[in-house]
Amino acid sequence: MSDTPDPTPRPSLGGVFHTYRGYDPATFPPPTAPPSDGLRGLGDEMVASGGRRRFTAEELAEAIRLPPEALAGLGPSIDAILARLESRKDKILATWNPAPTASDAARIVDDLARPVLADEGLDDAVRSRLTREIRERQIHGLERLWYLLDRDTPARGKIPGIVQAMADQDRVEGLRDGWPFRGRRVPTIEEAFEIREELEAIDRLLEQLKEALRDAKPVIVDLEELREFVEEADLENFAEVRRRAEELLRQAAEREGLVQDEDGWSLGPSAMRKYQQALLASVFDSMQGGRHGRHDPVDHDEGVHELPSTRPWEFGDPLAGVDLPASILNCVAREASTGGDPSRPAIRGEDLEVHRTRATTKCATVVIMDMSGSMRWGGQYVACKKMAMALEGLVRREYPGDRLHFMEMYSVARVVPRGELMNLLPKPVTINDPVVRLRADMSDPDITEQDLPPHFTNIQHALRLARRLLANADTPNRQIVLITDGLPTAHFEDDDLFLLYPPDPRTEAATMREAALLGREGGVLNVFLVPSWSQNEEDVRFAHRLAESTSGRVVFTGGEDLDRFVIWDYLSKRRQVIAR
């Protein structure tokens, strides 16, 4: 069953929404996300690594595609090397015949195994199992049997030799079956190994070179490995093309906003903004199917003022904000420059211009992100960070008058500057005891946060700090968005910090008191409960009580779609504010 909210503006009555995977696509966006582009992929990698990820030139080449025409002369250089490698490969296949070698390798295994199986002192059960493992060439089974046998068993000392012979047989048979040999010369087992290594190296290089030719990515080719197969002149010619490609790639990366340090490439501020736009674009794109009968997700009502300047239209921009004269002029100019008919212009998305707007303050929001140890499960922290970055990009671009704060929650809570969202990671679990009862006097100057086990969940402290932030907001429309996966396991009583696991009623009571204070102050708490391996009915009931005390709601989400749920909720809340 799916119980989803009515998209028409109406007062919030509180309650629980059971969405899971069966929600109505007309109201909530579908769970599928569009495929990521190169920059999106790099951003996703950095989100998962807490901003510490650095990218090599090869990874950059995979993400940023250069047009083939940018590398004049690349084709002839690669074609000559491809021809040389293909000729080398063909000569090997026309010379050798590894089939008899494979038979010899199999015979060696049987010769080594025969005296072992004939040992009269061998237990019948062991003999039967050993026979089966050798007959079926089960290397892993022989290794397990080796560990089970007594040290003084003669068979035990001979099993490693049989295992090695079986591995050799597998390698030779892989050579025989992997390539279409047509020669007559039979290699020794050692020669077969060398032939296989050479053919594998040639095939790797052929694939790299073909990809380099197809996608203008010579940087992916292993020059050291290539050196073994081509003349120095061809190698130097290719190396020059590669240096040119690396320079073009560097320029393209800098244009995209990537920055380089001694450890590699990373997303700079402008690239981060593009990444945020990509996250937002995917959210709005997923909402398109359910847009009929709904309000535009972007406010353009009272409290929003059009500015004289314009900007290019982007995903999520309302059509009501389009500067029609400027858009038509863009269309006519494009048609004229591309040889089209300016008298019959066909307007495109790239032609559209929208008015910049400045919104007055209508909403103050604190987003509390659970970064306790359990959020690592299923990559929930990744979804949480993507949501935060997408929401920050939306508010910064469309609602500069809104107040938006982010907070990291673990054993304590702290406000996170927007520039640090990328660096957040779940806290490591430092205590694995089934029962934990700890108290820390945080007024003691000798006790710092570094002395605490960090992986607990302190919703109470997060709510207290969020209330203080909202108290300073010059708007009556104040809300807290709590993203968590379960019950609180930490709380403050005056200066004493309690870390209690399993969750304790004392912690729940302190958290509920904080939520009640928020409700009396006119704030609303909406809880987004993400899946967890330890989640149970009590987690759900507590989330319900917590949200209901502020006339808020609980939304159950699939973690990877958290950004869609939260942004939809944020936009829906703003529509309610306008309607009042």
ABEGO torsion letter per residue (X at the ends): XBBBBBABBBBBAEEBBBAEAABBAAABBBABBBBBBAAAAAAAAAAAAGGABBBBAAAAAAABBBBAAABBGAAAAAAAAAAAAAAAAAAAAAABBAAAAAAAAAAAAAAAAAAAAABAABBAAAAAAAAAAAAAGBAAAAAAAAAABBAABAAAAAAAAAAAAAAAAAAAAAAAAABBBABABBBBAAAAAAAAAAAAAAAAAAAAAAAAAAAGBAAABBAAAAAAABBAAAAAAAAAAAAAAAAAAAAAAAAAGBBBBAAEBBBBAAAAAAAAAAAAAAAAAAAAAAABGBBBABBABBGBBBBABBBBBBBGBBAAABBAAAAAAAAAAAAAAAGBBAABBBBBAAABBBBBBBBBBABBBBBBBBABAAAABGGAAAAAAAAAAAAAAAAAAABAABBBBBBBBBABBBBBBAAAAAABBBBBBABABABBBBBBBAABAABBAAABBAABBBAAAAAAAAAAAAAABABABBBBBBBBAEBBABBBBEABBBBBOBBBAAAAAAAAAAAAAAAAAGBBBBBBBBBBAABBAAAAAAAAAAAAAAGBBBBBBBAAAAAAAAAAAAAAAAAAAAAX
